[in-house]
Every structure is written in structure tokens, then in C-alpha cells.
């Protein structure tokens, strides 16, 4: 693998396109959900492209590591896969062109915030013709106005997490999401599963709040046993059901499962040959093989 990466001429972007085409042919679905999210990699070194002090969910806060924005694809029934990626380059890198050149970063690569990297990947997916119906993401992307406006311009439906302070348009003007949620009557909540978890269906109480625009809604999630609320801004065709919006909101966890699977160390085994005698050093045996 190291020889392939370091000594042969091949295009990572074309491999990405092949992967997306394969995933589309195997599990492509018009109800598919695109899920952008970021993750970091435990790799140090000043010349490791993109390495900087930043937060990583797996490594903790304030760690020196590179990070990237990825795009996952999830379909009804449980199918999911990572289909695209972009390296996140902090401004400390893009402002230092000598450092970029030494690390092999192209001259035309400038700074792009994570929502902009997500937009680029979603745009590539649209151009590829891959079937999907939704975009779902956490607050970093949900509270980014340019990303939301771009999705709406391209008629892409979304369910995006937003903070409790998110202003929703009502007849009385813009009102914070948490204040609107506080006005929902008991009959306005419905208990619905947003998908399968490690311990079975993930049930929450949900409320859907209309806004002054028929294609914009505020979706609120509440733990069944009580606790902190979560908020989502939705852009969806009129008549979209609460159950469908909940399905899309729950699909976001597919990207976390993809990250977990991708970061697992491959297990390897030693196959013992019949000709191998007791005391043979199996670590040097030609019969060793990898099983991932």
C-alpha cells in the first residue's frame, strides 16, 4: 500500500468517482441522505498537510492534528458509505505559501470553511447524477446561511441541526427556536423512532412548528425521559410528513458509524502451513496474510 501511494501515478479523485459510481449502482435510492461531517486524524509533524491545533471528537479538544470534511450517503434500510472527502486547511496553512509548497499543496488551494467544503462535495454529487433526496448535518452546517441558501437555490431538501437561538420566521416576527418549543402543547408532541441504534429503535418526542414559509419548518426533538432539546431547520416540499423529517434527522448518525468503521485497525491473522514445524517464527512466515 505504501508503494502504491508513494511511487505510482494514480488519481485519488478518479478513485473517489469510481467509488461513488459503485455505491450508486449498489444502493442508490431517491430517498438517500447526504451527510457532511468532519473528523480528525492522529498524525503529527509540521509538514503533515493541514495539521493544526483543533478539536477532534475522537482525540479531544485542542490537539495538533490534520482534519477533513467527509460526505456520507445513507439510504432507507440501513445502507451507508463514505463517498467524498476534502482536506480542511486552516488559515495558518493557506496564509503560509512556502509551507504549502513544501507539503505539496497546490498553489491555487486557498482557505475554505467547512460548510464551503461540504457545498463543493454536494455539488459534485449532484453533477454525478447520484440519486438522493436530502441533506442532513449538525450545527456547523445548519447555521451557515450561505450553505442553506445554496441548497434551496438548487432545490435540495434538508434537515439541518441549529442552535436553540436560531431565529424562525413567524407571523409575529423572528422568534428563537427554544421559545417556540416552549409554546408547543402536550398534544403537539409525537413519539417516533428516528432509526435503529445499538440497543434497538431510537425513540424521541418530536414536534413540528410551521413558519411563515410553507417549505420551511422548525423540527424539535425531546428525549422521552426529559432532557435537553435539539432543533432542526427544515426545507422540504409541502406535504412532507413528520415521520419523513424524523427519518432524515436520524440518518445523520450514519456518518459517525462510517467514521468508526473506517478508523478501526484491520485485524490480521497467521495461516499456519502444514509444512511449518514447531518453533517456527510465524511472524516471518510467507503464509501470513491480512484479513480486514
SEVOMAR-176629 format. One record per residue (C-alpha): residue number from 1; residue in three letters; x, z, y. Coordinates in Angstrom, 3 decimals. Layout:
<NUM, 'Ala', <X, Z, Y>>
...
END
This chain:
<1, 'Unk', <0.000, 0.000, 0.000>>
<2, 'Unk', <2.830, 0.804, 2.415>>
<3, 'Unk', <4.417, -2.573, 1.665>>
<4, 'Unk', <1.122, -4.339, 2.345>>
<5, 'Unk', <0.697, -2.511, 5.648>>
<6, 'Unk', <4.280, -2.940, 6.864>>
<7, 'Unk', <5.640, -6.239, 5.546>>
<8, 'Unk', <2.788, -8.684, 5.039>>
<9, 'Unk', <0.829, -10.690, 7.567>>
<10, 'Unk', <-2.876, -9.874, 7.409>>
<11, 'Unk', <-5.685, -9.266, 9.871>>
<12, 'Unk', <-7.349, -5.867, 9.909>>
<13, 'Unk', <-10.203, -7.371, 11.943>>
<14, 'Unk', <-10.879, -10.061, 9.336>>
<15, 'Unk', <-10.876, -7.398, 6.608>>
<16, 'Unk', <-13.402, -5.493, 8.724>>
<17, 'Unk', <-15.571, -8.612, 8.984>>
<18, 'Unk', <-15.368, -9.130, 5.207>>
<19, 'Unk', <-16.416, -5.524, 4.635>>
<20, 'Unk', <-19.383, -5.823, 6.996>>
<21, 'Unk', <-20.493, -9.037, 5.270>>
<22, 'Unk', <-20.202, -7.377, 1.859>>
<23, 'Unk', <-22.182, -4.311, 2.936>>
<24, 'Unk', <-24.836, -6.550, 4.483>>
<25, 'Unk', <-25.176, -8.576, 1.291>>
<26, 'Unk', <-25.451, -5.471, -0.889>>
<27, 'Unk', <-27.641, -3.042, 1.074>>
<28, 'Unk', <-28.662, -4.906, 4.242>>
<29, 'Unk', <-32.066, -3.732, 5.497>>
<30, 'Unk', <-34.074, -4.408, 8.654>>
<31, 'Unk', <-34.652, -0.649, 8.885>>
<32, 'Unk', <-30.926, 0.079, 8.852>>
<33, 'Unk', <-29.437, 2.506, 11.373>>
<34, 'Unk', <-26.120, 2.028, 13.188>>
<35, 'Unk', <-24.396, 5.353, 13.840>>
<36, 'Unk', <-21.353, 5.576, 16.142>>
<37, 'Unk', <-19.262, 8.739, 15.941>>
<38, 'Unk', <-15.678, 9.832, 16.452>>
<39, 'Unk', <-13.176, 11.673, 14.291>>
<40, 'Unk', <-9.508, 12.634, 14.456>>
<41, 'Unk', <-6.585, 12.277, 12.081>>
<42, 'Unk', <-3.972, 14.896, 11.243>>
<43, 'Unk', <-0.951, 12.899, 12.358>>
<44, 'Unk', <1.739, 13.941, 14.823>>
<45, 'Unk', <4.525, 12.138, 16.641>>
<46, 'Unk', <4.800, 10.979, 20.219>>
<47, 'Unk', <4.729, 7.315, 19.184>>
<48, 'Unk', <1.719, 7.603, 16.877>>
<49, 'Unk', <-0.693, 5.367, 18.777>>
<50, 'Unk', <-3.369, 7.386, 20.559>>
<51, 'Unk', <-2.011, 10.837, 19.727>>
<52, 'Unk', <-3.024, 13.338, 22.402>>
<53, 'Unk', <-4.321, 16.856, 22.780>>
<54, 'Unk', <-8.020, 16.587, 21.958>>
<55, 'Unk', <-10.820, 18.124, 19.946>>
<56, 'Unk', <-11.404, 17.266, 16.298>>
<57, 'Unk', <-14.315, 18.604, 14.273>>
<58, 'Unk', <-12.172, 18.845, 11.142>>
<59, 'Unk', <-8.986, 20.157, 12.761>>
<60, 'Unk', <-10.475, 22.298, 15.508>>
<61, 'Unk', <-10.116, 22.258, 19.298>>
<62, 'Unk', <-7.079, 21.331, 21.361>>
<63, 'Unk', <-4.929, 19.668, 18.689>>
<64, 'Unk', <-2.307, 16.934, 19.086>>
<65, 'Unk', <-3.720, 14.045, 17.057>>
<66, 'Unk', <-5.000, 10.474, 17.332>>
<67, 'Unk', <-8.697, 9.737, 17.147>>
<68, 'Unk', <-11.038, 6.833, 16.693>>
<69, 'Unk', <-14.660, 5.837, 17.116>>
<70, 'Unk', <-16.323, 4.533, 13.961>>
<71, 'Unk', <-19.590, 2.797, 13.202>>
<72, 'Unk', <-21.569, 3.722, 10.102>>
<73, 'Unk', <-24.514, 1.833, 8.613>>
<74, 'Unk', <-27.280, 3.713, 6.806>>
<75, 'Unk', <-30.388, 2.268, 5.165>>
<76, 'Unk', <-33.611, 3.786, 3.782>>
<77, 'Unk', <-32.999, 5.057, 0.283>>
<78, 'Unk', <-29.577, 6.551, 0.950>>
<79, 'Unk', <-27.169, 3.603, 1.117>>
<80, 'Unk', <-24.434, 4.011, 3.731>>
<81, 'Unk', <-20.981, 2.732, 4.648>>
<82, 'Unk', <-18.486, 2.664, 7.493>>
<83, 'Unk', <-18.404, -0.904, 8.862>>
<84, 'Unk', <-16.280, -0.849, 12.030>>
<85, 'Unk', <-13.696, 1.154, 13.965>>
<86, 'Unk', <-11.888, 1.307, 17.302>>
<87, 'Unk', <-8.843, 3.404, 18.160>>
<88, 'Unk', <-9.519, 5.721, 21.089>>
<89, 'Unk', <-6.681, 5.559, 23.603>>
<90, 'Unk', <-6.756, 8.384, 26.190>>
<91, 'Unk', <-5.743, 7.619, 29.761>>
<92, 'Unk', <-2.368, 9.347, 29.202>>
<93, 'Unk', <-1.606, 6.369, 26.949>>
<94, 'Unk', <-3.139, 3.461, 28.842>>
<95, 'Unk', <-1.502, 4.653, 32.084>>
<96, 'Unk', <1.930, 4.530, 30.401>>
<97, 'Unk', <2.517, 0.857, 29.568>>
<98, 'Unk', <6.102, 1.443, 28.337>>
<99, 'Unk', <4.838, 3.919, 25.785>>
<100, 'Unk', <2.099, 1.489, 24.741>>
<101, 'Unk', <4.629, -1.315, 24.237>>
<102, 'Unk', <6.858, 0.895, 22.108>>
<103, 'Unk', <3.873, 1.799, 19.931>>
<104, 'Unk', <2.804, -1.837, 19.539>>
<105, 'Unk', <-0.342, -1.560, 21.664>>
<106, 'Unk', <-1.323, -4.905, 23.264>>
<107, 'Unk', <-0.751, -5.313, 27.000>>
<108, 'Unk', <-4.426, -6.097, 27.629>>
<109, 'Unk', <-5.676, -2.923, 25.979>>
<110, 'Unk', <-6.951, -0.645, 28.757>>
<111, 'Unk', <-8.829, 2.633, 28.773>>
<112, 'Unk', <-12.337, 2.613, 27.310>>
<113, 'Unk', <-14.530, 5.690, 26.942>>
<114, 'Unk', <-16.015, 6.421, 23.539>>
<115, 'Unk', <-19.522, 5.128, 24.428>>
<116, 'Unk', <-17.944, 1.838, 25.549>>
<117, 'Unk', <-16.100, 1.537, 22.222>>
<118, 'Unk', <-19.406, 2.172, 20.456>>
<119, 'Unk', <-21.058, -0.568, 22.520>>
<120, 'Unk', <-18.338, -3.049, 21.532>>
<121, 'Unk', <-18.867, -2.336, 17.829>>
<122, 'Unk', <-22.652, -2.554, 18.078>>
<123, 'Unk', <-22.292, -5.871, 19.896>>
<124, 'Unk', <-20.087, -7.220, 17.099>>
<125, 'Unk', <-22.684, -6.131, 14.558>>
<126, 'Unk', <-25.439, -7.943, 16.456>>
<127, 'Unk', <-23.340, -11.122, 16.656>>
<128, 'Unk', <-22.625, -10.957, 12.917>>
<129, 'Unk', <-26.328, -11.164, 12.091>>
<130, 'Unk', <-26.292, -7.965, 10.042>>
<131, 'Unk', <-29.865, -6.621, 9.755>>
<132, 'Unk', <-30.605, -3.277, 11.394>>
<133, 'Unk', <-33.371, -1.731, 13.425>>
<134, 'Unk', <-31.961, 1.353, 15.123>>
<135, 'Unk', <-29.022, 3.140, 16.695>>
<136, 'Unk', <-28.633, 6.916, 16.341>>
<137, 'Unk', <-25.879, 9.095, 17.789>>
<138, 'Unk', <-25.043, 12.526, 19.179>>
<139, 'Unk', <-24.992, 13.672, 22.815>>
<140, 'Unk', <-21.722, 11.985, 23.858>>
<141, 'Unk', <-23.504, 8.665, 23.424>>
<142, 'Unk', <-27.066, 9.757, 24.173>>
<143, 'Unk', <-26.329, 10.978, 27.680>>
<144, 'Unk', <-24.357, 7.843, 28.572>>
<145, 'Unk', <-26.687, 5.853, 30.822>>
<146, 'Unk', <-24.776, 2.521, 30.650>>
<147, 'Unk', <-24.944, 2.555, 26.837>>
<148, 'Unk', <-28.671, 3.287, 26.809>>
<149, 'Unk', <-29.345, 0.564, 29.372>>
<150, 'Unk', <-27.281, -1.947, 27.386>>
<151, 'Unk', <-29.197, -1.169, 24.199>>
<152, 'Unk', <-32.506, -1.622, 25.995>>
<153, 'Unk', <-31.376, -4.915, 27.549>>
<154, 'Unk', <-30.570, -6.166, 24.038>>
<155, 'Unk', <-33.895, -4.848, 22.680>>
<156, 'Unk', <-32.207, -2.360, 20.347>>
<157, 'Unk', <-34.297, 0.690, 19.489>>
<158, 'Unk', <-32.565, 4.054, 19.471>>
<159, 'Unk', <-32.897, 7.781, 18.801>>
<160, 'Unk', <-30.058, 9.470, 20.698>>
<161, 'Unk', <-29.353, 13.184, 20.989>>
<162, 'Unk', <-29.329, 14.547, 24.536>>
<163, 'Unk', <-28.733, 17.986, 26.074>>
<164, 'Unk', <-31.593, 20.318, 26.950>>
<165, 'Unk', <-31.075, 19.477, 30.627>>
<166, 'Unk', <-31.879, 15.791, 30.039>>
<167, 'Unk', <-34.432, 14.637, 32.651>>
<168, 'Unk', <-37.513, 12.977, 31.156>>
<169, 'Unk', <-39.831, 10.923, 33.355>>
<170, 'Unk', <-43.339, 12.370, 33.621>>
<171, 'Unk', <-46.311, 11.916, 35.934>>
<172, 'Unk', <-45.057, 14.987, 37.814>>
<173, 'Unk', <-41.573, 13.526, 38.209>>
<174, 'Unk', <-38.448, 14.094, 36.147>>
<175, 'Unk', <-38.577, 17.300, 34.106>>
<176, 'Unk', <-35.894, 18.920, 31.957>>
<177, 'Unk', <-36.294, 18.416, 28.220>>
<178, 'Unk', <-36.330, 22.149, 27.444>>
<179, 'Unk', <-39.087, 22.794, 29.981>>
<180, 'Unk', <-41.255, 20.077, 28.469>>
<181, 'Unk', <-40.660, 21.507, 24.980>>
<182, 'Unk', <-41.790, 24.941, 26.164>>
<183, 'Unk', <-45.202, 23.439, 27.037>>
<184, 'Unk', <-45.853, 21.973, 23.561>>
<185, 'Unk', <-48.821, 23.791, 21.952>>
<186, 'Unk', <-48.620, 25.114, 18.404>>
<187, 'Unk', <-50.720, 22.191, 17.159>>
<188, 'Unk', <-48.214, 19.764, 18.678>>
<189, 'Unk', <-45.529, 20.578, 16.093>>
<190, 'Unk', <-45.348, 18.885, 12.687>>
<191, 'Unk', <-43.115, 19.914, 9.796>>
<192, 'Unk', <-41.338, 16.827, 8.451>>
<193, 'Unk', <-38.213, 16.267, 6.358>>
<194, 'Unk', <-35.533, 14.204, 8.076>>
<195, 'Unk', <-33.836, 13.345, 4.792>>
<196, 'Unk', <-32.134, 14.799, 1.769>>
<197, 'Unk', <-29.469, 17.438, 2.228>>
<198, 'Unk', <-27.125, 19.130, -0.240>>
<199, 'Unk', <-29.895, 21.630, -1.049>>
<200, 'Unk', <-32.869, 19.259, -1.009>>
<201, 'Unk', <-35.126, 17.916, 1.773>>
<202, 'Unk', <-34.160, 19.000, 5.297>>
<203, 'Unk', <-37.401, 20.237, 6.854>>
<204, 'Unk', <-37.785, 20.905, 10.573>>
<205, 'Unk', <-40.654, 21.225, 13.009>>
<206, 'Unk', <-40.899, 18.170, 15.287>>
<207, 'Unk', <-42.759, 17.373, 18.499>>
<208, 'Unk', <-43.039, 14.018, 20.248>>
<209, 'Unk', <-43.529, 14.059, 24.014>>
<210, 'Unk', <-44.697, 10.940, 25.836>>
<211, 'Unk', <-43.175, 9.833, 29.150>>
<212, 'Unk', <-44.403, 7.512, 31.872>>
<213, 'Unk', <-42.912, 4.556, 29.977>>
<214, 'Unk', <-44.729, 3.534, 26.760>>
<215, 'Unk', <-41.457, 2.734, 24.946>>
<216, 'Unk', <-39.671, 5.952, 25.928>>
<217, 'Unk', <-40.327, 9.307, 24.266>>
<218, 'Unk', <-38.684, 12.701, 24.013>>
<219, 'Unk', <-38.315, 13.958, 20.446>>
<220, 'Unk', <-37.785, 17.698, 19.900>>
<221, 'Unk', <-36.524, 19.341, 16.702>>
<222, 'Unk', <-37.040, 23.024, 15.925>>
<223, 'Unk', <-35.740, 24.926, 12.865>>
<224, 'Unk', <-38.597, 26.042, 10.622>>
<225, 'Unk', <-37.401, 29.645, 10.742>>
<226, 'Unk', <-36.952, 29.559, 14.504>>
<227, 'Unk', <-33.804, 28.969, 16.489>>
<228, 'Unk', <-32.190, 26.573, 18.898>>
<229, 'Unk', <-33.999, 23.343, 19.751>>
<230, 'Unk', <-32.449, 19.890, 19.613>>
<231, 'Unk', <-33.527, 16.991, 21.823>>
<232, 'Unk', <-33.511, 13.216, 21.402>>
<233, 'Unk', <-34.365, 10.428, 23.802>>
<234, 'Unk', <-36.108, 7.573, 22.004>>
<235, 'Unk', <-36.567, 3.914, 22.860>>
<236, 'Unk', <-38.951, 2.370, 20.355>>
<237, 'Unk', <-41.763, -0.193, 20.142>>
<238, 'Unk', <-45.259, 1.112, 20.950>>
<239, 'Unk', <-46.938, 2.462, 17.842>>
<240, 'Unk', <-43.753, 3.725, 16.206>>
<241, 'Unk', <-44.694, 6.774, 14.133>>
<242, 'Unk', <-43.230, 10.251, 14.449>>
<243, 'Unk', <-42.135, 10.041, 10.810>>
<244, 'Unk', <-40.073, 6.921, 11.539>>
<245, 'Unk', <-38.360, 8.503, 14.546>>
<246, 'Unk', <-37.579, 11.580, 12.449>>
<247, 'Unk', <-36.082, 9.363, 9.718>>
<248, 'Unk', <-33.784, 7.715, 12.246>>
<249, 'Unk', <-32.756, 11.055, 13.779>>
<250, 'Unk', <-31.895, 12.362, 10.307>>
<251, 'Unk', <-29.892, 9.250, 9.430>>
<252, 'Unk', <-27.168, 10.299, 11.850>>
<253, 'Unk', <-25.688, 12.678, 9.265>>
<254, 'Unk', <-24.727, 9.679, 7.139>>
<255, 'Unk', <-21.643, 9.117, 9.295>>
<256, 'Unk', <-20.454, 12.688, 8.649>>
<257, 'Unk', <-20.820, 12.109, 4.914>>
<258, 'Unk', <-18.839, 8.872, 5.262>>
<259, 'Unk', <-16.054, 10.759, 7.056>>
<260, 'Unk', <-15.969, 13.414, 4.342>>
<261, 'Unk', <-15.738, 10.782, 1.611>>
<262, 'Unk', <-13.076, 8.773, 3.444>>
<263, 'Unk', <-10.842, 11.789, 4.070>>
<264, 'Unk', <-10.861, 13.116, 0.530>>
<265, 'Unk', <-7.448, 12.894, -1.144>>
<266, 'Unk', <-7.501, 10.431, -4.048>>
<267, 'Unk', <-7.207, 12.183, -7.400>>
<268, 'Unk', <-4.606, 10.804, -9.775>>
<269, 'Unk', <-4.139, 11.205, -13.469>>
<270, 'Unk', <-1.409, 10.598, -16.010>>
<271, 'Unk', <-2.315, 8.496, -19.037>>
<272, 'Unk', <-0.185, 9.637, -21.940>>
<273, 'Unk', <1.241, 6.848, -24.101>>
<274, 'Unk', <1.201, 7.104, -27.908>>
<275, 'Unk', <4.933, 6.453, -27.827>>
<276, 'Unk', <5.558, 9.370, -25.477>>
<277, 'Unk', <7.357, 12.227, -27.182>>
<278, 'Unk', <7.022, 15.939, -26.388>>
<279, 'Unk', <9.088, 16.951, -23.392>>
<280, 'Unk', <8.805, 13.560, -21.656>>
<281, 'Unk', <8.714, 13.846, -17.867>>
<282, 'Unk', <5.287, 12.304, -17.228>>
<283, 'Unk', <5.967, 12.041, -13.501>>
<284, 'Unk', <8.437, 9.214, -14.221>>
<285, 'Unk', <6.331, 7.537, -16.870>>
<286, 'Unk', <5.258, 3.900, -16.455>>
<287, 'Unk', <1.901, 4.995, -17.847>>
<288, 'Unk', <0.975, 6.865, -14.660>>
<289, 'Unk', <-1.875, 5.377, -12.697>>
<290, 'Unk', <-4.072, 6.194, -9.736>>
<291, 'Unk', <-7.762, 6.856, -10.010>>
<292, 'Unk', <-9.572, 7.138, -6.683>>
END
